[in-house]
Amino acid sequence: MIQILKTCNGTLNVLSRAEPDCWINLAQPTIEETTSISRELGIPLDFLTDPLDADETPRMDVDGPNMLMVVRTPRFDVDAEVQYTTVPLGIILGPDRIVTVSAFKEDVLDVYTTGKARNFSTVNRTHFVLHILRMTSLLYLNHLKAINKKTTGIEAELHKSLTNEALLHLLDLEKGLVFFTTSIRSNELMMERLQKSQQLKMSPEDQEFLEDVIVDNRQAIEMADIYSNILSGMMDAFASIISNNLSIVLKFLTSVTIILMLPTLVASIYGMNVPLPFRPGFLNSPHAFLITMVGSIALSVGSVILFRKKHWL
């Protein structure tokens, strides 16, 4: 899908064809669309196809008047096995327009296409690129806070859990943090290279803005490292807790089994047709059943008292 957009007096307008100072957004483009844009705008075809690779790493490349920047952006998919992942986004800065391309639905760009973002202009292309980079860092921070909140909720469940379901959920979050940490670090290297590059003409205000973006990105790195370490230690601790909870349940069931076995043992022995101590008088007593029940209960109560003192029950 091809979207052609341009800001005018603070309003984002949709255009029917490309013109100077416009923004061309290629979302999940077809081969025909990338080929057409490459031929029409004089952009190398690999600049448009490389960001479509899900494993593409952040980098910067220059070919004539066109400069390609690939960044990894955060993505949340509630239906995926690993809900938090990262995807590549290609930003191509041309002499009079900007092109973005991605094989996935980009949450970063949705902020702009839906009009939620403010104080950006497609005319000032350099500032718009820096705006996208900053929005990427802020989205990372928001997703990291959401991961921390989910971790806290799962922690409460794990105190009483006997299954691995919550622990597996923590494992999925840890995978997401690994994706985030790797991508954010790679983005930082690309931004530092961009800061030193002479290809992108930046005003003093843009240079200061880029420094703020790098600071936000470093904050995201620190948060991801902290949450990853906490999550890793938590998984080890709660794996032991789940095992301990299971041991407590098994100990309780074993104790109950022994206590219930004693009355059964007494009844079984005195129900057999073999000579037993006290057997003749016991059988002729009108209180034989009562005596048997009292003896059985006494053994069970004694076992309960013993197990309680030993902390087995």
C-alpha positions as CSV (number, residue, x, y, z in Angstrom):
1,M,0.0,0.0,0.0
2,I,1.3,3.5,-0.9
3,Q,0.3,6.6,1.1
4,I,1.4,10.0,-0.1
5,L,1.1,12.6,2.6
6,K,2.2,16.2,3.1
7,T,1.7,18.8,5.9
8,C,0.3,22.2,5.1
9,N,-0.3,24.8,7.8
10,G,0.1,22.1,10.5
11,T,-2.4,19.8,8.8
12,L,-1.5,16.4,7.2
13,N,-3.1,16.0,3.8
14,V,-3.4,13.0,1.6
15,L,-2.1,13.5,-2.0
16,S,-2.9,11.5,-5.1
17,R,0.6,11.8,-6.6
18,A,4.1,12.6,-5.3
19,E,5.2,16.2,-5.2
20,P,8.2,18.0,-3.6
21,D,8.3,18.0,0.3
22,C,5.9,15.1,0.5
23,W,6.1,11.9,2.6
24,I,5.7,8.6,0.8
25,N,4.8,5.7,3.1
26,L,5.1,2.2,1.8
27,A,3.3,-0.2,4.1
28,Q,3.7,-3.9,3.2
29,P,4.4,-2.9,-0.4
30,T,4.2,-5.3,-3.4
31,I,7.1,-5.9,-5.8
32,E,5.3,-3.8,-8.4
33,E,4.9,-0.9,-5.9
34,T,8.6,-0.9,-4.9
35,T,9.7,-1.1,-8.5
36,S,7.4,1.7,-9.5
37,I,8.6,4.0,-6.7
38,S,12.2,3.2,-7.5
39,R,11.8,4.0,-11.1
40,E,9.8,7.2,-10.5
41,L,11.9,8.7,-7.8
42,G,15.3,7.4,-8.8
43,I,15.8,5.5,-5.6
44,P,18.0,2.3,-5.7
45,L,15.7,-0.7,-5.6
46,D,17.7,-2.3,-2.8
47,F,17.0,0.7,-0.6
48,L,13.3,-0.2,-0.8
49,T,13.6,-4.0,-0.6
50,D,16.2,-4.4,2.2
51,P,14.0,-3.0,5.0
52,L,11.4,-5.6,4.0
53,D,13.7,-8.3,5.4
54,A,12.5,-9.1,9.0
55,D,16.1,-9.7,10.1
56,E,17.6,-6.5,8.7
57,T,19.8,-4.7,11.2
58,P,20.0,-1.0,11.8
59,R,22.4,0.7,9.4
60,M,22.9,3.8,7.3
61,D,23.8,3.8,3.6
62,V,24.2,6.6,1.0
63,D,23.8,6.4,-2.8
64,G,24.0,9.7,-4.6
65,P,21.4,12.1,-3.2
66,N,19.5,9.3,-1.4
67,M,20.4,8.2,2.1
68,L,18.9,5.1,3.7
69,M,18.5,4.6,7.4
70,V,17.2,1.3,8.8
71,V,16.0,1.3,12.4
72,R,14.4,-1.4,14.5
73,T,11.1,-0.4,15.9
74,P,9.0,-2.1,18.7
75,R,6.0,-4.1,17.8
76,F,3.3,-5.6,20.1
77,D,1.2,-8.5,18.8
78,V,-1.2,-10.0,21.3
79,D,-1.8,-13.1,19.1
80,A,1.9,-13.9,18.6
81,E,3.8,-16.5,20.5
82,V,6.2,-13.8,21.6
83,Q,4.1,-10.7,22.0
84,Y,6.9,-8.1,22.1
85,T,9.3,-8.1,19.1
86,T,11.0,-5.6,16.9
87,V,10.7,-5.0,13.1
88,P,12.8,-3.0,10.6
89,L,11.8,0.4,9.3
90,G,13.5,1.9,6.3
91,I,13.7,5.7,6.1
92,I,14.9,7.1,2.8
93,L,15.8,10.8,2.7
94,G,15.8,12.1,-0.9
95,P,16.7,15.5,-2.2
96,D,13.1,16.8,-2.0
97,R,11.0,14.1,-0.3
98,I,11.1,11.3,2.3
99,V,10.1,7.7,1.9
100,T,9.4,5.2,4.6
101,V,9.1,1.4,3.9
102,S,8.2,-1.5,6.1
103,A,6.9,-5.0,5.7
104,F,4.8,-4.7,8.9
105,K,2.2,-2.4,10.3
106,E,4.3,0.2,12.1
107,D,3.1,1.6,15.4
108,V,5.6,4.4,15.1
109,L,4.2,5.7,11.7
110,D,0.6,5.2,12.8
111,V,1.2,8.0,15.3
112,Y,1.8,10.3,12.3
113,T,-0.7,8.9,9.7
114,T,-3.5,9.1,12.2
115,G,-2.7,12.7,13.2
116,K,-1.8,11.9,16.8
117,A,1.7,13.4,16.5
118,R,2.2,17.1,16.7
119,N,4.9,19.6,15.8
120,F,6.2,17.8,12.8
121,S,6.4,18.8,9.1
122,T,7.2,16.8,6.0
123,V,8.7,19.9,4.5
124,N,11.5,19.9,7.1
125,R,12.7,16.4,6.2
126,T,15.7,16.3,8.6
127,H,13.6,17.2,11.6
128,F,10.9,14.7,10.5
129,V,13.5,11.9,10.5
130,L,14.7,12.9,13.9
131,H,11.1,13.0,15.1
132,I,10.6,9.4,13.9
133,L,13.7,8.3,15.7
134,R,12.6,10.0,18.9
135,M,9.1,8.5,18.6
136,T,10.8,5.1,18.3
137,S,12.7,5.6,21.5
138,L,9.5,6.7,23.3
139,L,7.6,3.7,22.1
140,Y,10.3,1.5,23.5
141,L,10.0,3.2,26.8
142,N,6.2,2.7,26.8
143,H,6.5,-1.0,26.0
144,L,9.1,-1.5,28.6
145,K,6.8,0.0,31.2
146,A,4.0,-2.3,30.0
147,I,6.4,-5.3,30.4
148,N,7.3,-4.3,33.9
149,K,3.6,-3.9,34.8
150,K,2.8,-7.4,33.4
151,T,5.7,-8.9,35.3
152,T,4.4,-7.5,38.6
153,G,1.0,-9.0,37.8
154,I,2.5,-12.4,37.1
155,E,4.6,-12.2,40.2
156,A,1.4,-12.2,42.4
157,E,0.2,-15.4,40.6
158,L,3.4,-17.2,41.0
159,H,3.3,-17.2,44.8
160,K,0.5,-19.7,44.7
161,S,1.1,-21.4,41.4
162,L,1.8,-25.1,41.0
163,T,2.0,-25.0,37.2
164,N,4.4,-23.7,34.6
165,E,1.9,-21.5,32.8
166,A,2.9,-18.2,34.5
167,L,6.6,-19.1,34.3
168,L,6.3,-19.6,30.6
169,H,4.6,-16.2,30.3
170,L,7.6,-14.7,32.1
171,L,9.9,-16.5,29.6
172,D,8.0,-14.9,26.7
173,L,8.5,-11.5,28.3
174,E,12.2,-12.2,28.7
175,K,12.5,-13.1,25.0
176,G,10.8,-9.7,24.2
177,L,13.3,-7.9,26.4
178,V,16.2,-9.6,24.6
179,F,14.8,-8.4,21.2
180,F,14.4,-4.9,22.7
181,T,17.8,-4.7,24.2
182,T,19.6,-5.9,21.0
183,S,17.6,-3.6,18.7
184,I,17.9,-0.5,20.9
185,R,21.7,-1.0,21.1
186,S,21.9,-1.3,17.4
187,N,19.7,1.8,16.9
188,E,22.1,3.7,19.2
189,L,25.1,2.8,17.0
190,M,23.2,4.0,13.9
191,M,22.3,7.3,15.6
192,E,25.9,7.9,16.7
193,R,27.0,7.4,13.1
194,L,24.2,9.7,11.9
195,Q,25.5,12.3,14.4
196,K,29.0,12.2,12.9
197,S,27.8,12.0,9.3
198,Q,28.1,15.0,7.1
199,Q,25.5,13.7,4.6
200,L,22.5,14.9,6.8
201,K,22.6,18.6,7.0
202,M,21.4,19.5,10.5
203,S,20.9,22.9,12.1
204,P,22.1,23.5,15.7
205,E,18.5,22.9,16.8
206,D,18.5,19.6,15.0
207,Q,21.8,18.6,16.5
208,E,20.5,19.3,19.9
209,F,17.3,17.4,19.1
210,L,19.3,14.4,18.0
211,E,21.3,14.5,21.3
212,D,18.0,14.3,23.1
213,V,16.9,11.3,21.0
214,I,20.2,9.5,21.9
215,V,19.6,10.3,25.6
216,D,16.1,8.8,25.4
217,N,17.5,5.8,23.5
218,R,20.1,5.2,26.2
219,Q,17.5,5.5,28.9
220,A,15.6,2.7,27.1
221,I,18.7,0.6,27.0
222,E,19.2,1.0,30.8
223,M,15.5,0.2,31.5
224,A,15.7,-2.9,29.3
225,D,18.9,-4.1,31.0
226,I,17.4,-3.6,34.5
227,Y,14.1,-5.3,33.6
228,S,15.9,-8.2,31.9
229,N,18.1,-8.8,35.0
230,I,15.1,-8.6,37.3
231,L,13.1,-10.9,35.2
232,S,15.9,-13.4,34.9
233,G,16.4,-13.5,38.7
234,M,12.7,-13.7,39.2
235,M,12.3,-16.7,36.9
236,D,15.0,-18.6,38.8
237,A,13.5,-17.8,42.2
238,F,9.9,-18.7,41.2
239,A,11.0,-21.9,39.6
240,S,12.2,-22.9,43.0
241,I,9.0,-21.6,44.6
242,I,6.8,-23.7,42.3
243,S,8.9,-26.8,43.1
244,N,8.7,-26.0,46.8
245,N,4.9,-25.5,46.6
246,L,4.6,-28.9,44.9
247,S,6.7,-30.5,47.6
248,I,4.5,-29.0,50.4
249,V,1.4,-30.4,48.7
250,L,2.9,-33.8,48.3
251,K,4.1,-33.8,52.0
252,F,0.5,-32.9,53.1
253,L,-1.0,-35.6,51.0
254,T,1.5,-38.2,52.3
255,S,0.7,-37.3,55.9
256,V,-3.1,-37.5,55.3
257,T,-2.6,-40.9,53.6
258,I,-0.6,-42.3,56.7
259,I,-3.2,-40.9,59.1
260,L,-6.1,-42.5,57.2
261,M,-4.2,-45.8,56.8
262,L,-4.1,-46.4,60.6
263,P,-7.8,-47.0,61.1
264,T,-7.9,-49.1,58.0
265,L,-5.0,-51.2,59.3
266,V,-6.7,-51.8,62.7
267,A,-10.0,-52.8,61.0
268,S,-8.2,-55.1,58.5
269,I,-6.3,-56.9,61.2
270,Y,-9.3,-57.6,63.5
271,G,-11.4,-58.6,60.6
272,M,-9.3,-61.6,59.6
273,N,-10.2,-65.2,60.6
274,V,-6.9,-65.9,62.4
275,P,-5.9,-66.1,66.1
276,L,-5.3,-62.6,67.4
277,P,-4.5,-61.2,70.9
278,F,-7.7,-60.5,73.0
279,R,-9.7,-62.1,70.2
280,P,-12.1,-64.4,72.2
281,G,-13.1,-61.8,74.7
282,F,-13.1,-59.0,72.2
283,L,-15.5,-60.7,69.9
284,N,-18.0,-61.4,72.6
285,S,-18.0,-57.9,74.0
286,P,-21.0,-55.8,73.2
287,H,-18.7,-52.8,72.8
288,A,-16.3,-54.4,70.3
289,F,-17.1,-51.9,67.5
290,L,-16.9,-48.9,69.8
291,I,-13.6,-50.1,71.2
292,T,-12.2,-50.6,67.7
293,M,-13.4,-47.1,66.6
294,V,-12.0,-45.4,69.7
295,G,-8.6,-47.2,69.2
296,S,-8.5,-46.2,65.5
297,I,-9.4,-42.6,66.3
298,A,-6.8,-42.5,69.1
299,L,-4.1,-43.7,66.7
300,S,-5.1,-41.1,64.1
301,V,-5.2,-38.3,66.6
302,G,-1.8,-39.4,68.0
303,S,-0.4,-39.4,64.4
304,V,-1.8,-35.9,63.8
305,I,-0.1,-34.6,67.0
306,L,3.2,-36.2,66.1
307,F,3.1,-34.8,62.5
308,R,2.3,-31.3,63.8
309,K,5.2,-31.4,66.2
310,K,7.5,-32.5,63.4
311,H,6.0,-29.9,61.0
312,W,5.0,-32.6,58.6
313,L,1.4,-31.5,58.5
